[in-house]
Amino acid sequence: MCRHLAYVGPPIPLSRLLFEPPHSLSHQSWAPRDMRGGGTINADGFGVGWHTADGPVRYRRAGPLWSDPDLPALARSVRSGGALAAVRSATVGMPVTPFAAAPFNEGPWFFSHNGVVAGWPASVEKAAAALPLNDLLTLDAPTDSALLWALVRDQLRRGSGLFEAVAGTVASVAASAPGSRLNLLLTDGTTVVASTVGHALSVLADEHSVLVSSEPLDADPSWRPVPDGTILVAEPGSLKQIPLSDSQPARAVHAGPTTPGAA
């Protein structure tokens, strides 16, 4: 399965997420520690999306992150206060193309999925049929992750907030495709919303920044695991962990010490 992360806070070089920490996303791409549900490496594509003053920017490739000769220099030179990145381990039978790699994007939103939809594609035919036909015809790729993004995006376009879009999609797909692993990650550059259904997730946060990642990037004791069956809503200074079975937001969790990567 995939690995992904999202950051919001003071602008930092992307290399502080992708390459510099001892268990950076690059390291996780070939030496993950907690690949629940199968898989050994994440070599079937990667992507990075970040927010700038001129709008969102995205960089996606079909090969392994560690094999890209241009990304290290790019990551050192680009600073952003909002980013989402992912490395991919493709489900058997799904295509390996740049368009199948997260993050998926529209407007300020970046999205990633770590997991698999059980019984794909028959299990989600009804959910897919409810989408506008144009959305189905223009999916980034014929994959479960791309369809999940279309479902989330449809709710966002209809005016739902980030939490409602993720929670609604997870609930709908989990009901129609039991046994799915649905770690979704969504950010608009200010807030990060993430679900945990069948895969690991950790968060490092304080009053200035939030870093959410499939696995901790370093040995900082302030990393906190996010319980399975939870939706995390995080922004600098505020964390909420909301049980999927609970329609009311949980109380905010006080953020801890300063994130080492924040400038």
C-alpha positions in Angstrom: 0.0 0.0 0.0 1.0 3.6 -0.4 2.6 6.2 2.0 1.5 9.8 2.2 1.9 13.0 4.2 0.6 16.5 4.5 2.0 19.6 6.0 0.6 23.1 6.9 2.5 25.7 8.8 5.3 28.2 8.2 6.9 27.8 4.7 9.6 25.1 4.7 11.7 23.5 1.9 9.9 20.5 0.5 13.2 18.6 1.2 12.3 18.6 4.9 9.4 16.3 4.1 10.8 14.3 1.2 14.5 13.7 1.9 16.1 15.2 5.0 14.5 13.3 7.9 15.9 9.9 8.7 12.5 8.3 7.8 11.5 10.8 5.1 8.9 10.0 2.5 11.8 9.0 0.2 13.0 6.5 2.8 9.5 5.2 3.3 9.2 4.6 -0.4 11.8 1.8 -0.2 11.9 0.9 3.5 8.4 1.4 5.0 7.9 0.1 8.5 4.1 -0.4 8.8 2.7 -1.6 5.5 -0.5 -3.1 6.8 -2.4 -5.2 4.3 0.5 -6.1 2.2 3.2 -4.6 0.0 7.0 -4.2 0.6 8.0 -1.0 -1.4 6.2 1.9 -3.0 7.8 2.1 -6.4 4.8 2.6 -8.7 4.8 6.4 -8.9 4.8 9.4 -6.6 3.6 13.0 -6.5 4.0 16.2 -4.6 1.6 19.1 -4.5 2.2 22.4 -2.8 0.5 25.8 -2.4 2.1 29.0 -3.7 1.0 32.6 -3.8 0.1 32.0 -7.5 -1.9 28.9 -6.8 -1.3 25.2 -6.4 1.5 23.3 -8.1 1.8 19.6 -8.7 4.6 17.3 -9.8 3.8 13.6 -10.6 5.8 10.8 -12.1 5.2 7.0 -12.7 8.5 5.8 -11.4 10.0 5.4 -7.9 10.6 8.7 -6.0 14.2 7.7 -5.3 14.9 7.4 -9.1 13.9 10.9 -10.0 17.1 12.9 -10.8 15.4 16.3 -10.6 13.3 16.1 -7.5 16.0 16.5 -4.8 17.2 19.9 -6.2 13.6 21.0 -6.8 12.6 20.0 -3.2 15.5 22.0 -1.8 14.6 25.1 -3.7 10.8 25.2 -3.2 9.4 26.4 0.1 5.7 26.1 0.9 3.4 26.5 3.9 1.0 23.8 2.6 2.0 20.5 0.9 0.8 17.0 0.3 3.0 14.2 -1.1 2.6 10.5 -1.7 4.4 7.4 -2.9 2.4 4.6 -4.6 2.3 0.8 -4.4 -0.2 0.0 -7.1 -2.9 -2.6 -6.5 -2.5 -5.6 -8.8 -4.4 -4.9 -12.1 -4.4 -1.1 -11.8 -2.4 1.0 -14.2 1.0 2.5 -13.4 0.9 6.0 -15.0 1.7 9.5 -13.7 -2.1 10.2 -13.7 -2.7 7.4 -11.2 -0.3 8.9 -8.7 -1.5 11.2 -5.9 -2.0 13.9 -5.2 -5.2 14.5 -7.1 -6.0 18.2 -7.4 -8.6 20.8 -8.1 -8.5 24.4 -7.0 -6.9 24.6 -3.5 -7.5 20.9 -2.7 -5.0 18.1 -2.8 -6.1 14.5 -2.1 -4.4 11.1 -1.6 -5.6 7.6 -0.8 -3.7 4.9 1.0 -5.5 1.6 0.8 -7.8 -0.4 -1.5 -11.5 -0.6 -2.3 -12.6 -4.2 -1.7 -14.5 -5.8 -4.6 -13.4 -3.0 -7.0 -15.1 -2.0 -9.3 -18.4 -3.7 -8.8 -18.7 -2.8 -5.1 -18.9 0.9 -5.9 -21.0 0.9 -9.0 -23.9 2.6 -7.2 -21.7 5.4 -5.8 -20.0 5.9 -9.1 -23.4 6.1 -10.9 -24.4 9.0 -8.7 -21.5 11.2 -10.0 -22.0 13.5 -13.0 -21.1 11.6 -16.1 -18.4 14.1 -17.1 -16.6 13.3 -13.8 -16.6 9.6 -14.7 -15.4 10.2 -18.2 -12.5 12.4 -17.0 -11.2 10.4 -14.1 -7.4 10.8 -13.8 -7.0 7.1 -14.1 -9.3 3.9 -13.9 -8.3 3.3 -10.3 -10.1 3.1 -7.0 -8.1 6.1 -5.7 -9.2 8.3 -8.6 -12.8 7.4 -8.0 -12.5 8.2 -4.3 -11.2 11.6 -5.3 -14.1 12.1 -7.6 -16.5 11.3 -4.8 -14.8 13.6 -2.4 -14.5 16.4 -5.0 -18.2 16.1 -5.8 -19.1 16.8 -2.2 -16.6 19.7 -2.0 -18.1 21.2 -5.2 -21.5 21.0 -3.6 -20.4 23.0 -0.7 -19.4 20.4 1.9 -16.4 21.2 4.2 -13.3 19.0 4.1 -14.4 16.9 7.1 -17.9 16.3 5.7 -16.5 15.3 2.3 -14.0 12.8 3.7 -16.4 11.4 6.3 -19.3 11.1 3.8 -17.1 9.3 1.3 -15.6 6.9 3.8 -19.0 6.0 5.3 -20.5 5.4 1.8 -17.7 3.3 0.5 -17.2 1.4 3.7 -20.9 0.4 3.6 -20.9 -0.7 0.0 -17.4 -2.3 0.0 -16.8 -3.8 3.5 -13.2 -4.6 4.2 -11.9 -1.7 2.2 -8.8 0.1 3.5 -9.6 3.8 3.4 -6.9 6.1 4.6 -7.9 9.4 2.8 -5.8 12.6 3.1 -7.2 16.0 2.1 -5.9 19.5 2.5 -6.6 23.0 1.3 -3.3 24.4 2.5 -4.8 25.5 5.8 -6.4 22.4 7.2 -5.6 18.7 7.0 -8.3 16.1 7.2 -7.4 12.4 7.2 -9.2 9.1 7.8 -7.8 5.9 9.3 -9.5 2.8 8.1 -7.1 -0.2 8.0 -3.8 1.7 7.8 -1.3 3.5 10.0 -1.2 7.3 10.5 0.7 9.6 12.8 0.5 13.3 13.5 3.1 15.8 14.8 1.6 19.2 15.7 1.9 22.4 17.7 0.5 25.9 17.7 2.5 26.7 14.5 2.3 23.7 12.3 0.8 20.3 11.6 2.5 17.3 9.9 0.4 14.2 9.2 2.2 11.1 7.8 1.6 7.4 7.3 4.7 6.9 9.4 6.7 9.3 11.7 9.5 10.9 9.8 11.9 10.9 12.8 12.2 9.8 16.4 10.6 12.9 17.9 8.6 11.7 20.9 5.8 14.2 20.1 4.5 12.1 17.2 1.1 10.6 18.1 -0.5 7.6 16.4 -4.0 8.2 15.1 -6.4 5.4 16.1 -7.9 3.2 13.5 -11.5 4.2 12.7 -10.9 7.9 13.2 -11.1 11.1 11.2 -8.4 13.6 12.1 -9.1 17.3 11.6 -5.9 19.3 12.1 -4.6 22.8 11.7 -1.9 24.7 13.6 -3.0 24.9 17.2 -5.9 22.5 16.9 -6.3 18.7 16.6 -9.6 16.9 16.6 -9.9 13.1 16.5 -13.4 12.1 15.5 -14.6 8.5 15.7 -16.1 7.5 12.4 -19.2 6.3 14.2 -19.6 9.6 15.9 -21.3 12.5 14.0 -20.2 15.1 16.6 -16.6 16.4 16.6 -14.5 15.2 19.5 -12.9 17.8 21.7 -9.8 19.6 20.5 -6.5 18.1 21.5 -3.9 20.6 22.8 -0.9 20.7 20.4 2.5 19.7 21.7 6.0 21.0 21.3 7.3 22.8 18.3 7.6 20.8 15.1 11.4 20.4 14.2 10.8 21.0 10.5 9.0 24.3 10.9 11.0 27.4 10.2 
